[in-house]
């Protein structure tokens, strides 16, 4: 035995021989000596050191050495395939079973594919290099469907192992996602379900690939689907295919791309509207003829559509209320499950932490990408106020100025009928002992101050100027003695302000109460006769949940009467638009239905099983879940019929999660396209995680919440944004909460200062607002990109949105990681089942043995 063994080469831990060294017990020709076999069997070296067994764990000294090497490689930009993962220690690599735990919670899996060495610098997302908009071609090439090679198939077929507990969680969350898909499909609220999506360039996609806000993130595009680069001019070639709907035409047509505002009343030419801009003329609107199908409300309180056959079988399948409550109970069971809550909470914390790491590593890259975009900045990004009530869409100064002008210019207008006689505007203010000079912001007293916090009743009183309901009726109602003339004039002024700003748009919510069946016609005639149209405005119909008030006053005898007043006119105008011509034209700019009221009201369960609407004749108001189901159910057959006729369909976008029971959010998860508020998601981690997985839109209003239910610094909006939820900013009620002429910019400004949002984050919020909105496909193409509905950076046009491609690709890849984790449960082998062979306890040693027996990574791998 030699006295001085050969020294170990650099990097070899003490106590082990180098794998490349030649021990002295070998002969000069390299053949082993007679004692070599015995030494090899005993695991000993002649010099007293021990050889490292094939599958042994690393020693402490060896692990420290490898840690130091990997840290230096990471610090100097070395692109080790392990260095980009969250856990890089050899101990972590040794204790991992591939696919055995969710991403972020597991130790780093063994990498089996060979990684080619490269000197190119990569961003945080190494799978796609999209640091700038010059790499669009590469993204399109990656997105294009390709045939799988043998290596990819072999990789997919590798076995994964998970515990029964994880399998149960994966199946529970996947089942919840499937339930939402079922209800969205029945109500036609997805991309491609609405005829207005077909602008002549949109190529239809299979319904299973679409979600409410675009293509499903985990969907695979058909091999022949045309991809359109954002750098190409125009929306691309016309769509081709059989059974395509007729291209949706907007009337009046939208302004040209380089449009400048002109007064509508001015003369044509330099100071007036240009000749190419159309003026609204009701006589030019096409009114279709009657359709042969019929409709009728069934015994369960849901309108059904029937064909001409004598069997009278409904043409559309609508989930009944029993099926709905069974599905809702299944969702609530997952919500209250302890392991599911812990799992969702950990995933949300992981996503938030991952976002923090992303911003630290990519902040300067995003800034550089945005600086390379010409012309575009925050002020000329398209923004949509996705949640604003029409009757309070003006600020206090605007309303005050309007009231004063009417008192000075037209004091003799007969405005109201009270106490058996007509009253002029001057007589109304004389009865209040006020003059135009006396009025001020403080006199109006319409701003929501500290006295409205958790007092929704006081907040509703703020809609009354000077605390007088008669002034609210005169100036803020569409159905009054003057047929809403003052509110129409005020609305035109607001539309003019929006058109002058050009880049700000809104979706006004206006009420239909369900007290009488002629409410729809009165509202439609108010809009049409006053020519209240604008390229910057779309409408939503809000339905207040006020059955208990109508029942108490004797106006209603049961809940079914409200449903008939709400939906029968919509079915009638769908069957024969010529019976309600103004309503037919007005509905072309209505995008959805809302449900509003104070959610904090207690809901008392007085029935073991909820009765049908015709039997609900008590004074108790139905619960939120009951209201929401019957609005949804009556939209299902209506949307199916309107799609067949080529009319636009409606989505359900209720107020939800502002206060009260968090279970309201479960109903909205199943039935709603998107929601307003949603601040109670912070208390329900399971639902928050599900909302993230399905990218359900949240139109949040932190300034509104600050005055009513939750102070600004405690609002979960910034945390939702970090996690990756689909959030946007909205104003709710500018009359009560805002001070400036541009309340939406006020929301963005306050959020940017308090929450420290970057310019890229503000641009992302603006893009989210457009995606959530109900504006037509033709409009969205012009605003945010020709194929905005594609996931990730592929659907982004940075020249229109100013959102860096790398950010949207990060959002997409992170979401895909979560969805892939849940899908893993469908093809994984469960550790602990008899068919998997002899069962070994899942300990650190067995996991390490499994990991070490797998093939090592290519470069730098150790055995």
URDA-V184518 format. One record per helix or strand. SS is the DSSP state (2 for helix, 1 for strand). FROM is the first residue (numbers start at 1). LEN is the number of residues. Records with the same first field share a line. If there is no record, write none. Layout:
SS->FROM-LEN, FROM-LEN
This chain:
1->26-1, 32-1, 44-1, 50-1, 161-3, 210-2, 214-2, 294-4, 303-4, 314-1, 383-7, 414-5, 421-4, 504-8, 537-8, 590-7, 651-2, 655-2, 674-4, 697-4, 727-3, 732-1, 829-3
2->36-7, 60-16, 90-5, 133-11, 150-7, 164-24, 195-3, 207-3, 282-3, 321-15, 338-34, 378-3, 390-3, 396-14, 425-7, 441-4, 450-3, 456-6, 465-3, 469-7, 485-17, 519-11, 547-6, 559-17, 577-3, 581-7, 624-22, 663-9, 679-5, 685-10, 702-7, 712-3, 717-7, 734-4, 743-13, 759-14, 777-8, 792-4, 798-4, 805-20, 834-3, 844-10
